[in-house]
Amino acid sequence: MPDRSLNQRGSVHEGIPELVYDLVDIIARRIIALRRANPSGTVKLMKGDVKAAYKNIHVHEEVSAFFAGSIPEDDVVVIDLALPFGWTGSAAHYGAFGKAISHLVRRESPNSLNPSDPDTEPFFCFNWVDDHVLVEHDIGDRLQACDSAILLAMTAVLGPRAINEKKFTDWSTRLIALGLEWDSVAMTVSMPQAKIQKALGRVQGILNSRTTTRTQLSKLLGSLRHVCSCIRPAKPFFQRLVGLWKRAPRAQPVRVSQEARLDLVWFDHILRHGRLTGVSLEYFCDLPAPDVHLFMDASDTGLCVLNPAQQEYFRIQFDATEKDMIKRQEFSINVREQFSALLAVLCWGGRWKTEQVVHVRFWIDNSTAVTWCNKLASTNPLSQEMNRIFGAVEAEWSIRVSAGHLAVSSNFLADMGSRAWSNPLLTQWLRLTNTWTQVQVPINVRKAYDGNWSPFSSVPSPTHLDDSTTLPGGSGQSSASELEDHRGCLHTTKSRSLSSCHVKWFHRIYAGFEPEITPGHATAFAGMRRLSPAPSSRTPVSPAMLEWISNHIDYKNPQQRLFLGAALLGFFYLLRSSEYLAVKGGRHKYALEVRDVQVCDIAGRPAVTIESGHMQSSRYEEAKQISKGKAHLDP
């Protein structure tokens, strides 16, 4: 036991049990596992809480002396014989008993409580200090048996007075637990709107003041921990605020540092614009397969990012300032690799913005940069600034980024693009990329790493041509095929839909209208492709055109007279070209033929001479203008 005589005023932390908080990811994994095991089954959740949790844990006489007080006016002495609320060691001491309750629940099953029940699968129980969350399939009597298990466990550990059935919720597919709203049907987790507003108010309160207190910081961290559960990149910024809380004295205010203000501004933006509702449970577990694959590389002279599925790329040549930073080792290769990934998100992120979370995979040949991109945590100031932008984009555009390591030999095209700024390498690059489209990097994000660019703008600026961006180059068909075959980056229905969303987004913001999708586009989104090129539009026959033809043809030439007659026929009878002209050297079966047209006299009989001609009889097959197979008389 530690020597308490050395510290008569403060707690001896060496004597406090270690408290390890389990991540809420465990609940998400449980829901997904049950759904995969029985897709047609119903997964329900229930929350149980201990009544006056800390008062159920009595303290030793040697410790109770420290929890004493007096009221001199009333000549009263107070000694707390239980764990007091607010003591730094109460949560840790109770945590041992809370874990004991969960342990007892997990070793039980419907069969252990009722031997006649064949269900031997153990129950699931998640505990956070005094909160217990149960997640089970609604099969047979399993839910009722789980209820009995949690009540028996609480009674065995804390006694019958610890049970308060009002603290127990009903089994449901939607449950608010641990400050989050869980939905086992939609397979999502959300931060309740009331908690979002409370957290936003606490952030604003500290931002509007030059100093804060340890108590205010403690309340703020309690609200922001829910943001960390829904938004992955929030954890590094949360940890820095925790550091400020630890350094804050108990009895006097502490100045809010500039770094803490930047983190609070970031949280303010996330709370206002981030997607904190309907977060898919999949992203609490192993990441699903990527929706977008990007290949990138950075060198001492520039960087290059390839999007093979769209046959697009962008390149940036570093300017004199950046090259000088490289020489002074202020712009490391890891920062440059991360910068290329950030520019890719800023350039293409708008088109990926959909209702569902889009998983974007960066393929990089630098293992350290891969770790930086995956953790979104670094001590480098430039990297921290980019992590703020990554986090804002992930939260606002529903994008999840990850990075994978790629051998240099497999990343040859991106490696060449980052270095090909002069011949002969430039000539080879242009030859390999001659069928690709170069995307211009917006000038306002060109140096997003330096902190002067506002990382929390909800709408990126339109694309501008930057001096550091070269004219469009291209990529060879063979190289494109190799990259597509290497990672399977083909045009998919989802990628086409994402492109359409980007076009709609741009027109809605900068043109003020919502473009409609044509039937042809809808067919393409459905996964169907044309086997022939799209037909080109043709100029309709007009009176001016008829007049020009009549003034310039040779009436002695039968072929030219026929040309004028065909134009007149199409104009006056509103015929489609395929109904009276040959198309690509062939004719349709419904097209007019010589035998379909006959000149008649006034009695309707075939005219023998031109003078006796009074009307024309035309017979149409499947024409839209005239009934099928019927003759039409024209005076």
C-alpha positions in Angstrom: 0.0 0.0 0.0 1.3 3.5 -0.7 2.4 5.7 2.1 -0.5 8.2 2.6 1.3 10.1 5.3 3.3 11.8 2.5 0.2 13.5 1.2 -2.4 14.7 3.6 -4.4 16.9 1.3 -4.4 15.2 -2.1 -5.2 11.7 -3.4 -2.4 9.2 -3.7 -2.9 8.1 -7.4 -0.7 5.1 -6.9 -3.4 3.6 -4.7 -6.2 4.2 -7.1 -7.1 1.1 -9.3 -6.4 1.5 -13.0 -9.6 2.3 -15.0 -9.7 1.3 -18.6 -12.6 2.5 -20.7 -13.8 0.2 -23.5 -14.5 1.8 -26.8 -18.1 2.1 -28.1 -16.8 0.3 -31.2 -17.5 -2.9 -29.3 -21.3 -2.2 -29.4 -21.1 -1.5 -33.2 -19.2 -4.8 -33.8 -21.7 -6.7 -31.8 -24.7 -5.3 -33.8 -22.9 -6.1 -37.1 -21.9 -9.6 -36.0 -25.5 -10.4 -35.0 -26.9 -9.0 -38.3 -24.4 -11.0 -40.4 -25.1 -14.2 -38.4 -28.9 -13.8 -39.0 -29.7 -11.1 -41.6 -33.5 -11.7 -41.2 -33.4 -11.5 -37.4 -34.2 -8.5 -35.2 -31.4 -7.1 -33.1 -32.5 -5.2 -30.0 -30.7 -3.2 -27.4 -31.3 -2.5 -23.7 -29.6 -0.3 -21.1 -29.4 -0.9 -17.4 -28.1 1.4 -14.7 -27.2 1.0 -11.1 -29.1 3.0 -8.5 -26.8 5.5 -6.7 -23.8 3.5 -8.0 -21.1 5.1 -5.8 -23.1 4.8 -2.6 -23.1 1.0 -3.0 -19.3 0.9 -2.5 -18.3 1.4 1.2 -14.8 2.7 2.0 -12.3 1.5 4.5 -12.0 3.3 7.9 -8.5 4.5 7.0 -9.9 6.2 3.9 -13.2 7.6 5.4 -11.3 10.1 7.5 -10.5 11.9 4.3 -14.2 12.2 3.4 -15.3 14.2 6.4 -16.6 17.6 7.1 -18.3 19.7 9.7 -21.1 22.4 10.1 -19.9 24.5 13.1 -23.1 26.4 13.4 -25.1 23.3 14.0 -22.2 21.4 15.8 -22.5 18.7 13.2 -19.7 16.4 11.9 -20.2 14.5 8.6 -18.3 11.4 7.6 -19.0 9.8 4.2 -18.7 6.1 4.5 -19.2 5.5 0.8 -17.4 6.6 -2.4 -18.3 10.3 -2.7 -19.4 11.7 -6.1 -16.7 13.8 -7.5 -13.7 12.2 -5.9 -11.0 11.3 -8.5 -10.8 7.7 -7.3 -14.6 6.9 -7.2 -15.0 6.0 -10.8 -11.9 3.8 -10.8 -13.0 2.0 -7.6 -16.6 1.5 -8.8 -15.2 0.4 -12.2 -13.9 -2.8 -10.7 -17.4 -3.7 -9.5 -19.0 -2.7 -12.8 -16.7 -5.0 -14.6 -17.6 -7.8 -12.2 -21.2 -7.4 -13.1 -20.5 -7.6 -16.8 -18.3 -10.6 -16.2 -21.1 -12.5 -14.5 -23.6 -11.6 -17.3 -21.2 -12.7 -20.1 -20.7 -16.2 -18.6 -24.5 -16.8 -18.6 -26.7 -18.0 -21.4 -30.4 -19.1 -21.7 -29.3 -22.7 -21.2 -27.4 -21.9 -17.9 -30.5 -20.2 -16.5 -32.9 -22.8 -17.9 -31.3 -26.2 -18.7 -34.3 -27.1 -21.0 -33.4 -24.2 -23.3 -31.0 -25.3 -26.1 -29.5 -21.8 -26.5 -26.0 -22.0 -25.1 -24.6 -18.8 -26.6 -23.3 -16.4 -23.9 -24.9 -13.0 -23.4 -23.2 -9.8 -24.4 -22.7 -7.0 -21.9 -20.9 -3.7 -22.3 -20.2 -1.5 -19.3 -19.1 2.2 -19.0 -18.6 2.7 -15.3 -22.1 2.3 -14.0 -23.9 2.0 -17.4 -24.5 -1.5 -18.9 -25.6 -2.0 -22.5 -27.0 -5.3 -23.7 -27.3 -6.3 -27.4 -29.1 -9.5 -28.4 -31.1 -11.2 -31.1 -34.9 -11.3 -30.4 -35.2 -15.1 -30.6 -37.3 -17.2 -28.3 -36.9 -16.3 -24.6 -33.3 -14.9 -25.0 -34.2 -11.3 -24.2 -36.1 -12.3 -21.0 -33.2 -14.5 -19.9 -30.7 -11.7 -20.5 -32.9 -9.5 -18.3 -32.7 -12.0 -15.5 -28.9 -12.4 -15.9 -28.2 -8.7 -15.5 -30.5 -8.4 -12.4 -28.9 -11.5 -10.8 -25.4 -10.1 -11.5 -26.2 -6.7 -9.9 -27.7 -8.4 -6.9 -24.8 -10.7 -6.4 -22.2 -7.9 -6.6 -23.9 -4.9 -5.0 -27.0 -6.3 -3.2 -30.7 -5.9 -3.9 -30.8 -2.2 -3.0 -28.7 -1.4 -6.1 -31.5 -2.4 -8.5 -33.9 0.2 -9.7 -36.0 -1.0 -12.5 -36.8 2.6 -13.5 -33.1 2.7 -14.6 -33.7 -0.1 -17.1 -35.0 0.6 -20.6 -37.2 -1.7 -22.7 -35.7 -3.8 -25.4 -35.8 -1.8 -28.7 -34.1 -1.5 -32.1 -33.4 2.2 -31.2 -31.7 3.2 -28.0 -29.9 6.2 -26.6 -26.9 4.9 -24.6 -23.6 6.4 -23.7 -24.7 9.7 -25.2 -25.3 8.2 -28.6 -28.4 7.1 -30.5 -28.1 3.5 -31.8 -30.3 2.1 -34.6 -29.9 -1.6 -35.2 -32.3 -1.5 -38.2 -30.6 1.3 -40.1 -27.3 0.1 -38.8 -26.3 3.6 -37.8 -25.2 5.7 -34.8 -26.0 9.4 -34.3 -25.2 12.1 -31.8 -28.5 13.5 -30.5 -29.3 17.1 -31.6 -29.6 18.3 -28.0 -26.1 17.1 -27.3 -24.8 18.8 -30.4 -26.3 22.1 -29.4 -25.0 21.7 -25.8 -21.4 21.0 -27.1 -21.6 23.9 -29.5 -22.6 26.3 -26.7 -19.7 25.1 -24.5 -17.2 25.5 -27.4 -18.5 29.0 -28.1 -18.3 29.9 -24.4 -14.6 29.2 -24.3 -13.9 30.7 -27.7 -15.5 34.0 -26.5 -13.3 34.2 -23.5 -9.5 34.7 -23.1 -9.4 32.4 -20.1 -11.2 29.3 -18.9 -11.4 27.1 -15.8 -10.7 23.4 -15.2 -14.4 22.9 -14.6 -15.4 24.4 -17.9 -12.8 22.3 -19.7 -14.1 19.2 -18.0 -17.6 19.9 -19.1 -16.4 20.6 -22.6 -14.5 17.3 -22.9 -17.6 15.5 -21.6 -19.6 16.9 -24.6 -16.8 16.5 -27.2 -16.2 12.8 -26.5 -19.4 12.0 -28.4 -18.0 13.8 -31.4 -14.9 11.6 -31.2 -17.2 8.6 -31.3 -18.8 9.7 -34.6 -15.9 11.5 -36.3 -12.6 9.6 -36.5 -10.2 12.5 -37.0 -11.5 14.3 -33.9 -9.4 12.2 -31.5 -6.0 14.0 -31.9 -7.6 17.4 -31.4 -9.5 16.1 -28.4 -6.3 14.8 -26.9 -4.7 18.2 -27.1 -7.6 19.7 -25.2 -7.2 17.0 -22.6 -3.6 18.1 -22.2 -4.8 21.7 -21.6 -7.3 20.4 -19.0 -4.5 18.4 -17.2 -2.3 21.5 -17.0 -5.0 23.7 -15.7 -4.8 24.6 -12.0 -7.8 23.8 -9.8 -8.4 27.1 -8.2 -7.5 29.7 -10.8 -8.3 30.3 -14.5 -6.0 29.2 -17.3 -5.3 31.1 -20.6 -6.7 29.5 -23.7 -3.6 28.9 -26.0 -3.6 29.6 -29.7 -3.3 25.9 -30.5 -6.4 25.2 -28.3 -8.3 27.9 -30.1 -7.6 26.4 -33.5 -8.8 23.0 -32.2 -12.0 24.6 -30.8 -12.6 26.4 -34.1 -12.3 23.0 -35.7 -14.8 21.4 -33.3 -17.1 24.4 -33.9 -17.1 23.8 -37.6 -17.6 20.0 -37.2 -20.6 20.6 -34.8 -22.2 23.0 -37.3 -21.4 21.3 -40.6 -20.2 17.7 -39.9 -22.2 14.6 -40.4 -22.9 13.6 -36.8 -26.2 11.7 -37.6 -26.6 8.5 -39.4 -23.0 7.3 -39.2 -22.7 3.8 -40.6 -21.7 1.2 -38.1 -19.4 -0.3 -40.7 -16.9 2.4 -40.1 -16.5 1.4 -36.4 -15.2 -1.9 -37.6 -12.9 -3.0 -40.4 -13.2 -0.6 -43.3 -15.3 -1.9 -46.3 -13.8 -2.2 -49.7 -12.7 1.2 -51.2 -15.0 3.0 -53.6 -12.2 5.2 -55.1 -8.5 4.3 -55.7 -6.0 7.1 -56.1 -2.2 6.6 -56.9 0.2 9.4 -55.8 3.8 10.2 -55.4 5.9 13.2 -54.3 9.5 14.1 -55.0 11.9 17.0 -54.4 10.5 18.9 -57.4 6.8 18.2 -57.4 3.9 15.8 -56.8 1.4 13.9 -58.9 -1.9 12.2 -58.2 -3.6 9.7 -60.6 -7.3 8.8 -60.7 -7.3 5.8 -63.1 -11.0 5.1 -62.9 -11.8 8.6 -64.4 -8.5 8.8 -66.4 -7.7 12.1 -64.6 -4.6 13.4 -62.9 -3.1 16.6 -61.6 0.5 17.6 -61.1 2.2 20.4 -59.2 5.7 21.7 -59.5 7.1 23.1 -56.3 8.0 26.8 -56.4 11.2 28.4 -55.1 9.8 28.9 -51.6 8.8 25.2 -51.2 12.2 24.1 -52.6 13.9 26.3 -50.1 11.8 24.7 -47.3 12.8 21.3 -48.6 16.5 22.2 -48.3 15.9 23.5 -44.7 14.1 20.2 -44.0 10.9 22.1 -43.1 8.9 20.4 -45.9 9.7 16.7 -45.4 8.9 13.9 -47.9 6.2 12.6 -45.5 4.5 16.1 -45.4 4.7 16.2 -49.2 3.1 12.8 -49.6 0.3 13.8 -47.2 -0.1 17.1 -49.1 -0.7 15.2 -52.3 -3.4 13.2 -50.6 -5.0 16.3 -49.2 -5.0 18.0 -52.6 -6.7 14.9 -54.1 -9.5 15.2 -51.5 -9.9 19.0 -52.1 -10.0 18.6 -55.9 -12.2 15.6 -56.2 -14.1 15.5 -52.9 -17.1 17.4 -54.1 -18.0 14.8 -56.7 -17.8 12.0 -54.0 -20.3 13.8 -51.7 -23.3 11.5 -51.5 -25.7 10.3 -48.8 -23.6 7.2 -48.1 -20.0 7.4 -46.8 -17.4 7.0 -49.6 -14.2 5.2 -48.8 -11.2 6.7 -50.6 -8.0 4.7 -50.7 -4.6 6.4 -51.3 -1.9 4.2 -52.7 1.5 5.6 -51.6 5.0 4.1 -51.8 6.1 5.7 -48.5 5.2 3.6 -45.5 5.6 6.5 -43.0 3.2 8.7 -45.0 0.8 5.8 -45.1 0.8 5.7 -41.3 0.3 9.5 -41.1 -2.7 9.3 -43.4 -4.3 6.4 -41.6 -3.9 7.8 -38.1 -4.4 11.5 -39.0 -2.1 12.3 -36.1 1.4 13.9 -36.1 3.6 16.2 -34.2 4.6 18.1 -37.3 2.9 21.5 -37.5 2.3 21.3 -41.2 0.8 17.8 -40.9 -1.4 19.0 -38.0 -2.8 21.7 -40.2 -3.6 19.3 -43.0 -5.1 16.9 -40.5 -7.6 19.6 -39.5 -8.6 19.9 -43.1 -8.8 16.2 -43.6 -11.1 15.9 -40.6 -13.4 18.7 -41.7 -13.7 17.2 -45.2 -14.4 13.7 -43.8 -17.1 15.0 -41.5 -18.8 17.4 -44.0 -18.5 15.4 -47.2 -19.1 11.9 -45.7 -15.7 10.7 -46.9 -13.5 8.2 -45.2 -9.9 8.2 -46.3 -7.3 5.4 -45.8 -3.9 4.7 -47.2 -2.2 1.6 -48.4 1.5 0.9 -49.2 2.4 0.3 -52.8 5.8 -0.8 -54.1 7.7 1.8 -56.1 7.9 -0.4 -59.1 4.0 -0.6 -59.2 3.7 3.2 -58.8 5.9 4.1 -61.7 3.5 6.4 -63.5 2.8 8.6 -60.4 6.5 8.6 -59.7 7.2 9.8 -63.2 4.6 12.5 -63.0 6.2 14.0 -59.9 9.5 14.4 -61.7 8.8 14.9 -65.4 9.3 18.6 -65.7 11.8 18.6 -68.5 12.9 16.4 -71.4 13.5 13.6 -72.0 11.3 12.5 -69.1 8.6 15.1 -70.0 8.3 13.7 -73.5 7.8 10.2 -72.2 5.2 11.4 -69.6 3.2 13.2 -72.3 3.2 10.1 -74.5 1.9 7.9 -71.7 -0.8 10.3 -70.6 -2.1 11.5 -74.0 -5.6 10.1 -73.4 -6.0 11.4 -69.8 -7.4 14.7 -68.6 -5.5 17.0 -66.4 -7.4 18.5 -63.5 -6.4 22.0 -62.5 -5.7 22.5 -58.8 -7.6 25.5 -57.4 -5.2 28.3 -56.6 -6.7 28.9 -53.2 -5.8 25.4 -52.0 -2.4 25.4 -53.6 -0.7 25.8 -50.2 -3.3 24.5 -47.9 -0.6 23.2 -45.5 0.6 26.7 -44.4 -2.4 27.6 -42.2 -3.3 30.7 -44.1 -6.0 28.9 -46.1 -9.3 28.6 -44.3 -9.6 24.8 -43.8 -13.2 25.0 -42.6 -14.9 26.5 -45.8 -18.0 24.5 -46.5 -17.8 25.2 -50.3 -14.5 24.9 -52.2 -13.7 27.6 -54.7 -14.1 27.0 -58.4 -11.0 25.7 -60.3 -8.5 28.3 -61.4 -5.3 27.8 -63.4 -2.3 28.1 -61.2 1.1 29.2 -62.5 2.6 26.0 -61.0 0.3 23.8 -63.0 1.4 22.8 -66.5 -0.8 22.5 -69.5 -2.8 19.3 -70.0 -0.8 16.3 -70.8 -1.9 12.7 -71.4 -1.4 9.1 -70.7 -0.9 6.1 -72.9 -3.7 3.6 -73.3 -1.4 0.7 -72.3 -0.4 2.4 -69.1 -4.0 3.1 -68.2 -4.9 -0.5 -68.8 -2.0 -1.7 -66.6 -3.1 0.6 -63.7 -6.8 -0.4 -64.1 -5.9 -4.1 -64.1 -3.6 -3.7 -61.1 -6.3 -2.4 -58.7 -9.5 -3.0 -60.6 -10.2 0.7 -61.0 -12.9 0.6 -63.7 -15.7 2.9 -64.5 -18.6 1.9 -62.2 -22.2 3.0 -61.9 -21.2 4.6 -58.5 -18.3 6.6 -60.0 -20.6 7.9 -62.8 -23.2 8.9 -60.2 -20.5 10.7 -58.1 -19.5 12.7 -61.2 -23.1 13.7 -61.8 -23.4 14.8 -58.2 -20.3 17.0 -58.6 -21.7 18.6 -61.8 -25.0 19.3 -60.0 -23.1 20.7 -57.0 -21.2 23.2 -59.1 -24.2 24.4 -61.1 -26.3 24.7 -57.9 -23.6 26.8 -56.2 -22.3 28.9 -59.0 -25.1 28.9 -61.7 -28.1 28.9 -59.4 -30.1 26.0 -60.9 -30.3 22.3 -60.6 -29.5 20.4 -63.9 -31.7 17.5 -64.8 -30.5 14.1 -65.9 -31.4 13.1 -69.4 -32.9 9.6 -70.2 -29.6 8.7 -71.8 -27.7 9.5 -68.6 -30.2 7.6 -66.5 -29.6 4.6 -68.7 -25.8 4.9 -68.3 -26.1 5.2 -64.5 -28.1 1.9 -64.6 -25.0 0.2 -66.0 -25.8 0.1 -69.7 -23.4 1.3 -72.3 -23.9 2.3 -76.0 -22.5 -0.1 -78.6 -22.5 2.7 -81.2 -21.6 6.4 -81.0 -24.3 8.8 -80.1 -26.0 10.3 -83.2 -25.1 13.8 -84.1 -27.8 16.5 -84.4 -28.9 17.5 -87.9 -30.2 20.8 -89.2 -33.9 20.7 -89.9 -35.3 21.5 -93.4 -36.3 25.2 -93.5 -38.0 27.4 -96.1 -34.7 29.2 -96.7 -33.1 25.8 -97.5 -35.8 24.9 -99.9 -35.5 28.2 -101.7 -31.7 27.8 -102.0 -32.1 24.3 -103.4 -34.8 25.4 -106.0 -32.5 28.2 -107.2 -29.4 26.2 -107.6 -30.4 22.7 -108.9 -30.3 21.7 -112.6 -33.9 20.9 -113.5 -32.7 18.8 -116.4 -30.9 16.5 -114.0 -33.4 13.9 -112.7 -31.3 13.2 -109.6 -31.2 16.8 -108.6 -35.0 17.1 -109.2 -35.4 14.1 -106.9 -33.3 15.8 -104.3 -35.6 18.9 -104.3 -38.7 16.6 -104.2 -37.4 14.7 -101.2 -36.7 18.0 -99.4 -40.3 19.3 -100.2 -41.7 15.9 -99.1 -39.9 16.0 -95.7 -40.8 19.6 -95.1 -44.5 19.6 -95.8 -45.3 16.2 -94.4 -43.1 16.5 -91.3 -41.3 13.3 -92.0 -38.3 12.0 -90.2 -35.2 11.5 -92.4 -35.4 7.7 -92.0 -39.0 7.7 -93.3 -38.0 8.9 -96.8 -34.2 8.9 -97.0 -31.5 6.2 -96.9 -29.5 6.1 -93.7 -25.9 5.0 -93.8 -26.4 3.4 -97.2 -29.5 1.5 -96.1 -33.2 2.0 -95.8 -35.8 1.1 -93.2 -38.7 -1.1 -94.2 -41.1 1.8 -93.4 -39.3 4.3 -95.6 -41.3 5.6 -98.7 -40.6 3.9 -102.0 -41.6 4.9 -105.6 -44.4 2.3 -105.5 -45.9 4.0 -102.5 -46.5 7.3 -104.3 -49.1 7.6 -107.2 -50.5 10.6 -109.1 -54.2 10.4 -109.7 -56.8 12.2 -111.8 -59.9 13.9 -110.4 -61.8 10.6 -110.2 -59.0 9.0 -108.1 -57.7 6.8 -111.0 -54.0 6.7 -112.0 -53.3 9.8 -114.2 -52.1 9.0 -117.7 -50.8 12.4 -118.6 -49.4 15.3 -116.6 -52.4 17.5 -117.5 -54.8 15.0 -116.0 -53.0 14.8 -112.7 -55.1 16.2 -109.9 -53.9 14.7 -106.6 -51.2 12.5 -105.1 -51.8 9.2 -103.2 -49.1 8.3 -100.7 -49.0 5.0 -98.7 -47.0 5.0 -95.4 -45.7 2.1 -93.4 -45.3 2.6 -89.6 -45.0 6.4 -90.0 -45.7 8.4 -86.9 -47.4 11.2 -88.8 -49.8 8.9 -90.8 -51.8 5.8 -89.8 -49.9 2.6 -90.7 -50.8 1.1 -94.1 -53.3 3.7 -95.1 -53.3 5.9 -98.2 -53.2 9.7 -97.9 -54.5 11.9 -100.6 -52.8 15.2 -101.3 -54.2 17.8 -103.7 
